[in-house]
Amino acid sequence: MTPGSGITMIHEYDTLRNELLEAKRHIFERPLIIAALTAAGLQFLDKPFALALPSVVALLMLFNFWFTLNRIQSANRIVAYIQLVLEPSAKLQWVGWETSLREYRRWLRTNPDARTFIDNELDQFAVPDALMYYPAVYYFHVALMISAVLASGALLIQRPNLWRVVFILPTLLLAGRSIKDFTRWKPNRLKASIERNRVIWQNVLGVDQIDSWRQMPKGASQTTPVKQLLSFFTKFDTRDQIAESRPAVPLKSKT
C-alpha cells in the first residue's frame, strides 16, 4: 500500500479508529456475556450437568483473558502508530498500515536486543499510572476464576464422591494455569505499552529505516542498530512479548 494507491491517510485513520472501538467493545462485552451465562447456569445446580459448569466457566475465562491481552496489545500498537504517523503533529513517514506492520514484525525479529534497546529509549515521564480500563477487566477475570474454583469445591462438599472429584480436576488445572497468566500480566505490566510501541514505530518508520528496507534485496537481513542474537528468541518469541516486556536490566559496557 502506498500513498498513490487510492487509500488515503484519512481512510486509514478511520479504519484504525473503528478497530480500536471494536477492540474496546469486545474487551468489555465478552466478560459480561460470560458472567451472564454463569449466572443463568446457577439455576441448574441441582442437575447432573452442573458438575461441568465450573470447568466451562474457568475455560471461558482463561480463553477470554488471552483474547483480552491480545486486543489490548493490538490497540496499544495502533494508538502509538496513530500518534506518530496519522495525527497532525506526526513526524514519521506514512507508508500504509499493513506495510508498516510487516516491518514492525521484521524489526523485532531481527533485533534480538530489542527489549533492552526499547527500555533505554523509553520516555518514562510519559508512562501513565495504569491503563484506564485494564485493571477492572483484569480483576473481573480473577474474581470469576476464583468463583469457578469455589463452586467446584461446594459441589464436591455437597455430595462427595469419586465422580465429582473427576469433574473438579479440570477446574483446578485451569485455575493453576490462570495463576501463571494473572501473575505475569498484572495491570502494571501493560502501563508502558503505548510508549514502548512508540519507540518501536520510531525505529521502524524513520526515514533512514524506510530507505534501508525498501532497498533491501528479497530475503536479506535488515541492518539494525543492535546486534542479532538468535538465542534471544528462545525467551522472547513474539512481538507482543517484547513490546509489553518488563524493563530489563541495562547491559553493562565493557571497559
C-alpha positions in Angstrom: 0.0 0.0 0.0 1.4 3.4 -1.0 0.1 7.0 -0.8 -0.8 6.8 -4.5 -2.8 3.6 -4.3 -6.1 5.3 -3.7 -6.1 4.6 0.1 -5.6 7.9 1.9 -4.4 8.6 5.4 -7.9 9.7 6.4 -9.3 6.4 5.3 -6.6 4.6 7.3 -7.2 6.7 10.3 -11.0 6.0 10.2 -10.3 2.3 9.8 -7.9 2.1 12.7 -10.1 4.2 15.0 -13.0 1.8 14.2 -10.7 -1.1 15.0 -9.9 0.5 18.4 -13.5 1.0 19.2 -14.3 -2.7 18.3 -11.4 -3.9 20.4 -12.7 -1.9 23.4 -16.2 -3.1 22.9 -15.1 -6.8 22.8 -12.9 -6.3 25.9 -15.9 -5.1 27.9 -18.7 -7.1 26.4 -17.2 -10.6 26.4 -16.6 -10.9 30.2 -20.1 -9.6 30.8 -21.6 -12.2 28.5 -19.7 -15.0 30.3 -20.8 -13.7 33.6 -24.4 -13.6 32.4 -24.2 -17.2 31.2 -22.7 -18.2 34.5 -25.5 -16.5 36.4 -28.0 -18.3 34.2 -26.4 -21.6 34.9 -26.8 -21.2 38.7 -30.4 -22.2 38.4 -29.4 -25.7 37.2 -27.1 -26.5 40.1 -29.4 -29.4 41.0 -28.9 -31.0 37.6 -26.2 -33.6 36.9 -24.6 -31.5 34.2 -24.0 -28.7 36.8 -20.8 -30.6 37.7 -19.2 -29.4 34.4 -20.3 -25.8 34.8 -17.3 -24.6 36.9 -14.9 -26.1 34.4 -16.7 -24.5 31.5 -16.6 -21.1 33.2 -12.9 -21.5 34.1 -12.1 -22.4 30.5 -14.1 -19.5 29.0 -12.5 -17.0 31.4 -8.9 -18.2 30.7 -9.5 -18.1 26.9 -11.1 -14.7 27.2 -8.2 -13.4 29.3 -5.8 -14.4 26.5 -8.1 -12.7 24.0 -8.3 -9.5 26.1 -4.5 -9.3 26.3 -4.3 -9.7 22.5 -6.8 -7.0 21.9 -5.2 -4.6 24.4 -1.7 -5.2 22.9 -3.1 -4.6 19.4 -4.9 -1.5 20.5 -1.8 0.0 22.1 0.1 -0.7 18.9 -2.5 1.1 16.9 -2.6 4.1 19.3 1.1 4.6 19.1 1.0 4.4 15.3 -1.8 7.0 15.1 0.1 9.3 17.4 3.3 9.1 15.3 2.0 8.7 11.8 -1.5 9.9 11.3 -2.1 12.8 13.7 -1.4 16.4 12.5 1.7 16.6 14.7 3.1 13.3 13.4 6.6 13.3 12.0 7.0 9.8 10.7 6.5 9.0 7.1 3.3 7.3 6.1 3.7 4.1 4.0 0.4 2.4 5.0 -0.6 0.3 8.0 -0.1 -3.2 6.6 3.3 -2.4 5.2 4.3 -0.7 8.5 3.0 -3.7 10.5 5.1 -6.0 8.4 8.2 -4.0 9.0 7.3 -3.8 12.7 7.4 -7.6 12.9 10.6 -7.7 11.0 12.3 -5.1 13.2 11.5 -7.1 16.3 12.6 -10.4 14.8 15.9 -9.1 13.5 16.7 -7.2 16.7 17.4 -9.8 19.4 18.4 -7.0 21.8 15.1 -5.1 21.1 13.9 -5.3 24.7 17.0 -3.6 26.2 17.1 -1.1 23.3 13.4 -0.1 23.9 14.0 0.2 27.7 16.8 2.6 27.1 14.8 4.8 24.6 11.5 4.7 26.6 10.1 8.0 27.8 9.3 7.2 31.4 7.7 10.5 32.1 5.0 9.8 29.5 4.1 6.4 31.0 0.6 6.6 32.7 0.0 5.2 36.1 -2.1 2.3 34.6 -4.2 1.6 31.5 -7.6 3.2 32.3 -9.8 0.1 31.9 -7.4 -2.9 32.1 -7.3 -3.2 36.0 -11.1 -3.5 36.2 -11.1 -6.1 33.4 -8.2 -8.0 35.0 -9.7 -8.3 38.4 -13.1 -9.3 36.9 -11.4 -12.3 35.3 -9.6 -13.1 38.5 -12.9 -12.9 40.5 -14.8 -15.2 38.1 -11.9 -17.7 38.1 -12.0 -17.8 41.9 -15.7 -18.2 41.8 -15.4 -21.2 39.5 -13.0 -22.9 41.9 -15.2 -22.2 44.9 -18.2 -23.6 43.0 -16.4 -26.8 42.3 -15.4 -27.2 45.9 -19.0 -26.5 47.0 -20.4 -29.1 44.6 -17.9 -31.6 45.9 -18.6 -30.9 49.6 -22.4 -31.1 48.9 -22.1 -34.8 47.8 -18.5 -36.2 48.0 -17.8 -39.0 45.5 -15.2 -40.0 43.0 -17.2 -38.8 40.1 -17.3 -35.2 41.4 -13.6 -35.3 42.1 -13.0 -36.2 38.5 -15.1 -33.1 37.4 -13.3 -30.8 39.8 -9.8 -31.6 38.4 -10.2 -29.6 35.1 -11.3 -26.6 37.0 -8.2 -26.8 39.3 -5.9 -27.3 36.3 -7.3 -24.3 34.5 -7.1 -22.3 37.7 -3.5 -23.3 38.1 -2.7 -22.1 34.6 -4.6 -18.9 35.1 -2.4 -18.1 38.2 0.6 -18.1 35.9 -1.0 -15.7 33.4 -2.6 -13.5 36.1 0.8 -13.1 37.8 2.6 -12.4 34.6 0.1 -9.9 33.2 -0.7 -7.7 36.2 -2.1 -4.2 35.4 1.3 -2.6 36.0 2.8 -4.8 33.3 0.9 -3.0 30.5 1.0 0.6 31.6 4.1 1.4 29.4 2.7 -0.4 26.4 1.9 2.6 24.3 5.3 4.2 25.0 7.1 1.0 24.2 5.3 0.8 20.9 6.2 4.4 20.1 9.9 3.5 20.4 9.4 0.6 18.0 7.5 2.6 15.4 10.1 5.4 15.6 12.8 2.9 14.7 10.7 1.1 12.1 9.3 4.2 10.2 12.2 6.7 10.5 13.3 8.0 7.1 16.7 6.1 7.2 15.0 2.8 8.2 12.4 3.1 5.4 15.0 3.8 2.8 17.1 0.8 4.0 14.2 -1.8 4.0 12.9 -0.5 0.6 16.4 -1.1 -0.9 16.9 -4.4 0.8 17.1 -7.5 -1.5 14.4 -10.1 -1.0 15.4 -12.5 1.8 18.2 -10.3 3.0 18.5 -9.4 6.7 17.8 -5.9 7.7 20.6 -3.7 9.0 19.7 -2.6 12.6 21.2 -0.6 15.4 21.5 -3.6 17.6 23.2 -7.0 17.2 21.3 -10.1 16.0 21.5 -12.9 18.5 19.3 -15.9 17.6 19.3 -17.2 21.1 17.2 -14.2 22.2 14.1 -15.8 20.7 14.3 -18.8 23.0 12.9 -16.4 25.6 11.0 -13.8 23.5 9.3 -15.4 20.5 6.5 -12.9 19.8 6.4 -9.2 19.1 3.8 -8.7 21.9 6.1 -10.3 24.5 8.8 -7.8 23.5 6.6 -4.8 23.2 5.0 -5.4 26.6 8.1 -6.7 28.4 9.0 -5.5 31.8 12.1 -3.2 32.0 15.2 -5.2 31.5 18.5 -4.6 33.4 20.7 -2.4 31.3 23.7 -4.2 29.8 27.0 -3.1 31.3 29.5 -1.8 28.9 32.9 -3.4 28.9 35.8 -1.3 29.9 
